[in-house]
Amino acid sequence: MDEEQKGLAMSVADVIRRRRSCRAYRDEPVSRENIEQVLEAARLAPSACNQQPWRFAVVTDQKRRTRIIEEGFRRGIPMRWALKAPVLIVIGIKRSLIVHRAAVTLTKIDYPWMDIGIAGEHLVLQAEEMGLGTCWIGWVKQRRVRSIVGWPRDITPAAVITLGWPESPEAPPNPRPRKALEELVTWLPDE
Ligand SMILES: Cc1cc2nc3c(=O)[nH]c(=O)nc-3n(C[C@H](O)[C@H](O)[C@H](O)COP(=O)(O)O)c2cc1C
Protein backbone atom coordinates (compact mmCIF):
# COMPACT_ATOMS: atom_id res chain seq x y z
CA MET A 1 0.00 0.00 0.00
CA ASP A 2 1.53 3.39 -0.88
CA GLU A 3 1.61 6.43 1.44
CA GLU A 4 -1.35 8.04 -0.26
CA GLN A 5 -3.49 4.93 0.10
CA LYS A 6 -2.45 4.53 3.76
CA GLY A 7 -3.87 7.95 4.55
CA LEU A 8 -7.27 7.10 3.08
CA ALA A 9 -9.51 4.89 5.14
CA MET A 10 -10.88 2.03 3.05
CA SER A 11 -14.57 1.29 3.18
CA VAL A 12 -15.65 -2.18 4.31
CA ALA A 13 -16.66 -2.87 0.71
CA ASP A 14 -13.16 -1.93 -0.50
CA VAL A 15 -11.52 -4.12 2.12
CA ILE A 16 -13.69 -7.07 1.13
CA ARG A 17 -13.01 -6.56 -2.58
CA ARG A 18 -9.25 -6.12 -2.12
CA ARG A 19 -8.67 -9.15 0.11
CA ARG A 20 -7.00 -12.20 -1.39
CA SER A 21 -5.34 -15.15 0.30
CA CYS A 22 -1.70 -14.11 0.61
CA ARG A 23 0.88 -16.86 0.14
CA ALA A 24 4.03 -14.74 -0.33
CA TYR A 25 5.36 -12.63 2.54
CA ARG A 26 8.19 -10.15 3.03
CA ASP A 27 10.89 -11.08 5.52
CA GLU A 28 9.73 -8.47 8.02
CA PRO A 29 8.17 -8.92 11.48
CA VAL A 30 4.69 -7.73 12.41
CA SER A 31 4.65 -5.59 15.56
CA ARG A 32 2.87 -6.78 18.66
CA GLU A 33 0.65 -3.69 18.41
CA ASN A 34 -0.44 -4.71 14.91
CA ILE A 35 -1.11 -8.27 16.01
CA GLU A 36 -3.17 -7.02 18.94
CA GLN A 37 -5.19 -4.84 16.57
CA VAL A 38 -6.23 -7.78 14.40
CA LEU A 39 -6.98 -9.90 17.47
CA GLU A 40 -9.16 -7.11 18.84
CA ALA A 41 -11.27 -7.24 15.65
CA ALA A 42 -11.73 -10.98 16.21
CA ARG A 43 -12.64 -10.43 19.87
CA LEU A 44 -15.54 -8.19 18.87
CA ALA A 45 -17.17 -10.81 16.63
CA PRO A 46 -20.71 -12.03 17.31
CA SER A 47 -21.24 -15.59 18.54
CA ALA A 48 -24.14 -17.90 19.36
CA CYS A 49 -25.41 -17.02 22.87
CA ASN A 50 -22.41 -14.71 23.09
CA GLN A 51 -20.33 -17.71 24.12
CA GLN A 52 -17.14 -16.42 22.44
CA PRO A 53 -15.72 -19.92 22.06
CA TRP A 54 -12.65 -18.75 20.14
CA ARG A 55 -9.16 -18.92 21.56
CA PHE A 56 -6.05 -17.66 19.77
CA ALA A 57 -2.46 -18.78 19.96
CA VAL A 58 -0.02 -16.28 18.45
CA VAL A 59 3.09 -18.00 17.13
CA THR A 60 6.01 -15.84 16.04
CA ASP A 61 8.94 -18.04 17.05
CA GLN A 62 10.43 -19.50 13.88
CA LYS A 63 11.05 -22.98 15.30
CA ARG A 64 7.53 -23.35 16.56
CA ARG A 65 6.07 -21.99 13.32
CA THR A 66 8.09 -24.51 11.36
CA ARG A 67 6.86 -27.34 13.60
CA ILE A 68 3.24 -26.30 13.05
CA ILE A 69 3.74 -26.19 9.30
CA GLU A 70 5.81 -29.35 8.96
CA GLU A 71 4.07 -31.52 11.57
CA GLY A 72 0.68 -29.90 12.12
CA PHE A 73 -0.73 -29.72 8.60
CA ARG A 74 -2.13 -32.69 6.72
CA ARG A 75 -0.15 -33.86 3.76
CA GLY A 76 -1.37 -33.37 0.21
CA ILE A 77 -1.46 -29.60 -0.15
CA PRO A 78 1.83 -27.70 -0.57
CA MET A 79 2.30 -25.52 2.48
CA ARG A 80 5.97 -24.55 2.28
CA TRP A 81 4.99 -21.00 1.35
CA ALA A 82 3.63 -20.65 4.91
CA LEU A 83 7.17 -20.92 6.32
CA LYS A 84 7.73 -17.32 5.23
CA ALA A 85 4.75 -15.94 7.13
CA PRO A 86 6.20 -14.22 10.24
CA VAL A 87 3.08 -14.92 12.32
CA LEU A 88 0.74 -17.89 12.62
CA ILE A 89 -2.48 -17.39 14.53
CA VAL A 90 -4.01 -20.68 15.60
CA ILE A 91 -7.74 -20.41 16.23
CA GLY A 92 -9.12 -22.87 18.73
CA ILE A 93 -12.57 -23.75 19.99
CA LYS A 94 -13.37 -23.98 23.69
CA ARG A 95 -16.80 -25.52 24.09
CA SER A 96 -19.15 -24.75 26.95
CA LEU A 97 -20.90 -27.75 28.44
CA ILE A 98 -24.50 -26.58 28.28
CA VAL A 99 -24.80 -24.19 25.36
CA HIS A 100 -22.47 -25.89 22.94
CA ARG A 101 -22.68 -29.60 23.72
CA ALA A 102 -26.44 -29.63 24.46
CA ALA A 103 -27.22 -27.38 21.49
CA VAL A 104 -25.31 -29.58 19.06
CA THR A 105 -27.13 -32.66 20.37
CA LEU A 106 -30.52 -30.97 20.08
CA THR A 107 -30.15 -28.96 16.91
CA LYS A 108 -27.31 -30.76 15.12
CA ILE A 109 -25.90 -27.32 14.44
CA ASP A 110 -22.30 -26.86 15.54
CA TYR A 111 -22.36 -23.19 16.50
CA PRO A 112 -18.72 -22.87 17.63
CA TRP A 113 -17.52 -23.60 14.10
CA MET A 114 -19.70 -20.80 12.78
CA ASP A 115 -18.46 -18.53 15.55
CA ILE A 116 -14.79 -19.08 14.89
CA GLY A 117 -15.35 -18.57 11.17
CA ILE A 118 -16.85 -15.16 11.85
CA ALA A 119 -14.10 -14.18 14.33
CA GLY A 120 -11.39 -15.37 11.96
CA GLU A 121 -12.79 -13.35 9.10
CA HIS A 122 -13.04 -10.24 11.30
CA LEU A 123 -9.32 -10.71 11.91
CA VAL A 124 -8.62 -11.20 8.21
CA LEU A 125 -10.53 -8.09 7.16
CA GLN A 126 -8.91 -5.94 9.85
CA ALA A 127 -5.51 -7.17 8.65
CA GLU A 128 -6.42 -6.30 5.07
CA GLU A 129 -7.34 -2.78 6.09
CA MET A 130 -3.90 -2.44 7.69
CA GLY A 131 -2.13 -3.66 4.54
CA LEU A 132 -1.31 -7.04 6.11
CA GLY A 133 -1.73 -10.30 4.20
CA THR A 134 -3.46 -13.39 5.57
CA CYS A 135 -4.41 -16.88 4.50
CA TRP A 136 -6.71 -19.33 6.22
CA ILE A 137 -5.40 -22.85 6.60
CA GLY A 138 -7.99 -25.43 7.50
CA TRP A 139 -6.01 -28.58 6.87
CA VAL A 140 -4.72 -28.98 10.44
CA LYS A 141 -3.97 -32.03 12.55
CA GLN A 142 -5.82 -30.99 15.65
CA ARG A 143 -4.00 -33.04 18.29
CA ARG A 144 -0.57 -32.25 16.92
CA VAL A 145 -1.20 -28.51 16.75
CA ARG A 146 -2.72 -28.54 20.25
CA SER A 147 0.42 -30.10 21.61
CA ILE A 148 2.72 -27.69 19.74
CA VAL A 149 0.91 -24.61 21.07
CA GLY A 150 0.50 -26.13 24.55
CA TRP A 151 -3.27 -25.86 24.78
CA PRO A 152 -5.20 -28.06 27.26
CA ARG A 153 -7.49 -30.83 25.97
CA ASP A 154 -10.62 -28.69 26.16
CA ILE A 155 -9.37 -26.36 23.42
CA THR A 156 -9.49 -27.80 19.91
CA PRO A 157 -7.42 -26.14 17.18
CA ALA A 158 -9.74 -25.48 14.24
CA ALA A 159 -7.70 -23.43 11.78
CA VAL A 160 -4.55 -21.41 11.35
CA ILE A 161 -4.33 -17.95 9.80
CA THR A 162 -0.99 -16.82 8.42
CA LEU A 163 -0.21 -13.12 8.90
CA GLY A 164 2.51 -10.91 7.46
CA TRP A 165 3.43 -8.08 5.14
CA PRO A 166 2.65 -9.20 1.58
CA GLU A 167 5.52 -9.49 -0.87
CA SER A 168 3.47 -7.41 -3.26
CA PRO A 169 1.26 -4.75 -1.66
CA GLU A 170 -0.97 -4.60 -4.73
CA ALA A 171 -3.99 -6.89 -4.75
CA PRO A 172 -3.13 -9.79 -7.08
CA PRO A 173 -4.77 -9.09 -10.43
CA ASN A 174 -6.56 -12.39 -10.93
CA PRO A 175 -9.02 -13.15 -8.15
CA ARG A 176 -10.13 -16.76 -7.70
CA PRO A 177 -13.46 -17.16 -9.46
CA ARG A 178 -16.71 -16.86 -7.55
CA LYS A 179 -20.08 -18.38 -8.32
CA ALA A 180 -22.64 -15.97 -9.73
CA LEU A 181 -25.31 -14.70 -7.35
CA GLU A 182 -27.98 -16.37 -9.52
CA GLU A 183 -26.46 -19.72 -8.62
CA LEU A 184 -26.41 -18.93 -4.91
CA VAL A 185 -29.56 -16.99 -4.15
CA THR A 186 -33.22 -17.96 -4.11
CA TRP A 187 -35.50 -14.92 -4.12
CA LEU A 188 -38.82 -15.93 -2.65
CA PRO A 189 -41.98 -14.29 -4.01
CA ASP A 190 -44.13 -12.25 -1.61
CA GLU A 191 -47.00 -14.35 -0.27
C1 LIG B 1 -11.67 -22.47 6.08
C2 LIG B 1 -10.63 -22.23 5.01
C3 LIG B 1 -9.59 -23.12 4.87
C4 LIG B 1 -8.57 -22.91 3.92
N1 LIG B 1 -7.51 -23.77 3.88
C5 LIG B 1 -6.48 -23.48 3.04
C6 LIG B 1 -5.32 -24.30 3.06
O1 LIG B 1 -5.25 -25.29 3.80
N2 LIG B 1 -4.28 -23.97 2.23
C7 LIG B 1 -4.35 -22.87 1.41
O2 LIG B 1 -3.37 -22.59 0.68
N3 LIG B 1 -5.47 -22.08 1.35
C8 LIG B 1 -6.52 -22.36 2.17
N4 LIG B 1 -7.62 -21.55 2.15
C9 LIG B 1 -7.71 -20.39 1.22
C10 LIG B 1 -8.66 -20.68 0.05
O3 LIG B 1 -8.03 -21.55 -0.84
C11 LIG B 1 -9.05 -19.36 -0.61
O4 LIG B 1 -9.73 -18.55 0.32
C12 LIG B 1 -9.95 -19.56 -1.83
O5 LIG B 1 -9.29 -20.29 -2.84
C13 LIG B 1 -10.38 -18.22 -2.44
O6 LIG B 1 -9.26 -17.44 -2.79
P1 LIG B 1 -9.02 -15.99 -2.14
O7 LIG B 1 -8.99 -16.17 -0.63
O8 LIG B 1 -7.71 -15.52 -2.66
O9 LIG B 1 -10.16 -15.12 -2.56
C14 LIG B 1 -8.65 -21.77 3.06
C15 LIG B 1 -9.72 -20.88 3.20
C16 LIG B 1 -10.69 -21.09 4.17
C17 LIG B 1 -11.79 -20.08 4.33
Ligand as a Chemical Component Dictionary entry (heavy atoms), coordinates in Angstrom:
data_LIG
# 
_chem_comp.id                   LIG 
_chem_comp.type                 NON-POLYMER 
_chem_comp.pdbx_formal_charge   0 
_chem_comp.three_letter_code    LIG 
# 
loop_
_chem_comp_atom.comp_id 
_chem_comp_atom.atom_id 
_chem_comp_atom.alt_atom_id 
_chem_comp_atom.type_symbol 
_chem_comp_atom.charge 
_chem_comp_atom.model_Cartn_x 
_chem_comp_atom.model_Cartn_y 
_chem_comp_atom.model_Cartn_z 
_chem_comp_atom.pdbx_ordinal 
LIG C1  C1  C 0 -11.674 -22.472 6.079  1  
LIG C2  C2  C 0 -10.628 -22.232 5.008  2  
LIG C3  C3  C 0 -9.590  -23.122 4.870  3  
LIG C4  C4  C 0 -8.565  -22.906 3.917  4  
LIG N1  N1  N 0 -7.512  -23.765 3.876  5  
LIG C5  C5  C 0 -6.484  -23.477 3.043  6  
LIG C6  C6  C 0 -5.324  -24.300 3.062  7  
LIG O1  O1  O 0 -5.248  -25.286 3.800  8  
LIG N2  N2  N 0 -4.281  -23.966 2.229  9  
LIG C7  C7  C 0 -4.348  -22.867 1.406  10 
LIG O2  O2  O 0 -3.371  -22.592 0.683  11 
LIG N3  N3  N 0 -5.466  -22.081 1.350  12 
LIG C8  C8  C 0 -6.519  -22.357 2.169  13 
LIG N4  N4  N 0 -7.625  -21.550 2.150  14 
LIG C9  C9  C 0 -7.709  -20.388 1.222  15 
LIG C10 C10 C 0 -8.656  -20.685 0.052  16 
LIG O3  O3  O 0 -8.025  -21.545 -0.845 17 
LIG C11 C11 C 0 -9.052  -19.356 -0.609 18 
LIG O4  O4  O 0 -9.731  -18.553 0.318  19 
LIG C12 C12 C 0 -9.949  -19.563 -1.829 20 
LIG O5  O5  O 0 -9.285  -20.290 -2.840 21 
LIG C13 C13 C 0 -10.381 -18.215 -2.439 22 
LIG O6  O6  O 0 -9.257  -17.440 -2.791 23 
LIG P1  P1  P 0 -9.023  -15.987 -2.141 24 
LIG O7  O7  O 0 -8.990  -16.168 -0.635 25 
LIG O8  O8  O 0 -7.709  -15.517 -2.661 26 
LIG O9  O9  O 0 -10.160 -15.119 -2.563 27 
LIG C14 C14 C 0 -8.648  -21.769 3.062  28 
LIG C15 C15 C 0 -9.719  -20.879 3.202  29 
LIG C16 C16 C 0 -10.685 -21.095 4.174  30 
LIG C17 C17 C 0 -11.789 -20.084 4.332  31 
# 
loop_
_chem_comp_bond.comp_id 
_chem_comp_bond.atom_id_1 
_chem_comp_bond.atom_id_2 
_chem_comp_bond.value_order 
_chem_comp_bond.pdbx_ordinal 
LIG C1  C2  SING 1  
LIG C2  C3  SING 2  
LIG C2  C16 DOUB 3  
LIG C3  C4  DOUB 4  
LIG C4  N1  SING 5  
LIG C4  C14 SING 6  
LIG N1  C5  DOUB 7  
LIG C5  C6  SING 8  
LIG C5  C8  SING 9  
LIG C6  O1  DOUB 10 
LIG C6  N2  SING 11 
LIG N2  C7  SING 12 
LIG C7  O2  DOUB 13 
LIG C7  N3  SING 14 
LIG N3  C8  DOUB 15 
LIG C8  N4  SING 16 
LIG N4  C9  SING 17 
LIG N4  C14 SING 18 
LIG C9  C10 SING 19 
LIG C10 O3  SING 20 
LIG C10 C11 SING 21 
LIG C11 O4  SING 22 
LIG C11 C12 SING 23 
LIG C12 O5  SING 24 
LIG C12 C13 SING 25 
LIG C13 O6  SING 26 
LIG O6  P1  SING 27 
LIG P1  O7  DOUB 28 
LIG P1  O8  SING 29 
LIG P1  O9  SING 30 
LIG C14 C15 DOUB 31 
LIG C15 C16 SING 32 
LIG C16 C17 SING 33 
# 
